[in-house]
Structure formats: structure tokens, C-alpha cells
Amino acid sequence: MRRISLFLLSFLVIAFSATVSADTVVEEIIARVNNAIITRSEFLHSRDQLKQELAEQDPANADKLYAEKQRDVLRDLIDQQLLLAKGQDLGITADTDVIKRLDQMRKQLNLDSMEDLQKAAEAQGVSFEDFKQNIRTQIITQQVIGKEVGSRLNFAKDEEQKFYDEHKSEMERPERVRLGEILVATDQNANDQQLAAAQAKAEDLLAQIRKGASFEDVAKKSSNGPSAEQGGDLGYFKRGVLSKELEDKTFAMKPGEVSDVIRTRQGFVILKVSEHQDAGIPPFSEVESRIQEAIYMQKLQPALRDYLKKLREEAYIDIRPGYVDTGASPNETKPIETTAKDTTAKKLRKKKKLGIL
């Protein structure tokens, strides 16, 4: 997990402003999207955030990637406003989902309450309301994309088989096991009596499992390990990662088998092998869901761009000279400024598609 400052930073909305007089501070508007605005500070912040993310993901090619992707920063901000407007039309509020997401973050950060999460955010100089609004924005845009684009994507079985055949080499994997853990932790300075008590507790938990108790339920209730909330699931391990003692034990076990109590530096552990995968290319049936997800993502991007172009054609979008929307549709109508009978009142309206003013 990243340090909390970086974890929170990815959700920030930082308010910048441009000074227009000695005592007046306003945002410089660079685009209007329906009833929403995009400010220069939002644009600059998004561009800086992109640069930071690329530097973390691919330091060697960060500058080259930034030069390519920064051209789409305004496009992405406009996309976001269009999706939020559509979400409002569809009645998507995401209130319940925001609470669930916040609670997930609270658990991931090992915080006791939502108030602690708020304090953690504010300790980083973040407005908790802005923090929540960013999460709401993410959830609404994701739900609109799923409902309006993703749900309409279809692909045939032969597409899945073709993808499998063309990407077999990428799916090759080493032999590995998927492990679950129940840990009864001990202190490094524990005395013999404390060690004996911990071992007895671990033996009792193992006895419960041997009598039919669910390994996952016992892990959630009694494990001291960080994976307890996930039922003890530790994920996959290939050969050479575990200590030789644990590797020899677990790679010799069959799926579903549970080990005896094992003494480790952290305490006493019980391990379960939930999967044991042989080296090589997995069969189609085993990776079918992954293939479906990969094809879905391949089809989603172009379909989403088509959908967003359509939204642009139905929207009011006005962009300040000097800025470019790389996602603009050639069929967009352009806003123009007209003068009403009252010369002091000006309205913005859209040019008719036939070109008649």
C-alpha cells in the first residue's frame, strides 16, 4: 500500500485561482459544458497529476508518454462533465456507493471510524467534502459507462477462442500455489509460557477446521494476519518465493488441503492450498473469464469514444481560444454570441445545424 499521503492525493481536488484585481480572485474559465465549467486551474492540476502518474508507472518513458497524453487532458475533463450530466439525467446519485467506498478505504487504512478517515484526509490538507465529491464523480462516471456503453457490448464464442489462440504465449505461467493463512501472532520477546499459549490456540483452531469449520470463517474471526478480512487469502506464490520449508510443504499439498501448525518468525500459522496450478499455458476453460474481460476492455474504449462524441453533439460546449478538445465531433454545433433587442443583455445559443443564424 502506498503511503497515506499518496493514497489520498489521487482523490484530491485542489482549488487554484487567478487574480484579476488587487482584492478580487476568480477562476479563469477555459470551457463550458452544459451548465458546468472547467477552469484553468483544474486543467493544470489534471496535467500535473498525469505527469506524476506517468513518472511513477514508467519512469524511463514518462516524458515521451506525457508529450502524447497531455494533449487529451481537456478532452478527459470534458468527458467527465458529459458523463456526470448523463448520470444526472439517469437519476444516478451514488450516495450509497460513496459510503461503501469510504468504508472500504477506512478498512484498508486500518482506521476505526469514518471520523478517523476524515481526520486523516484533513491532516493532509484535504477538504473531506472535496474528497467525497471526487469519489462520487468516479462512481457516477463508471456507472454511466457501464449502463450506457458496457451493457451493450457483445462478442461471440469464436472471438474468445481466437483471442486465446493469439495470446497463448502471454498466458504462460510458472507452477504456483494459492495460499490461505491463519496466523496466531507472537511477540519477538515472548516467553515460553506465551509461546505455548499461542501454539495451543493455533492447535485449537486447526482442530475446529479438521472437524468441519470453514477455514475462511476461522481466519476472519481468529487470524492475526493482514489477510484475515479476506478469509486468510494470500494470493499466488511461485517456486522460489517462499522459504524452502514452506515451499516444500505447500507445493506437495493438494487443493483444499490444510497444513499442520507451523512455527514462523511471526508466530504460529496454518496454511491452506486453495489452488495448485501447473506450469505452462492454462486451458481455455480456466482463463475464459479473463479473456472475456480483456475482450470487453478492447471493445469498450472505441465504443466509449463513439458514445462521448454523440454526447458532445447533443451538448452545449464552448471552449476558450487556445485550448483544443481532441475528442470533438465534426458534427458538433458551435455556440455563438448573439445580441438581443436589449443591447446590454447577451445570450449564448447554439448555431443551427443548417447553418441559418
Secondary structure by P-SEA (a helix, b strand, c coil): cccaaaaaaaacbbbbbbbccccbbbbbcccccccccccaaaaaaaaaaaaaaaaaacccaaaaaaaacccaaaaaaaaaaaaaaaaaaacccaaaaaaaaaaaaaaaaccccaaaaaaaaaaacccaaaaaaaaaaaaaaaaaaaacccccccccaaaaaaaaaaccccccccbbbbbccccccccccccaaaaaaaaaaaaaaaaaaaacccaaaaaacccccccccccccccccccccccaaaaaaaaacccccccccccccccbbbbbbcccccccccccccaaaaaaaaaaaaaaaaaaaaaaaaaaaacccccccccccccccccbbbbbbbbcccccbbbbbbccccccc
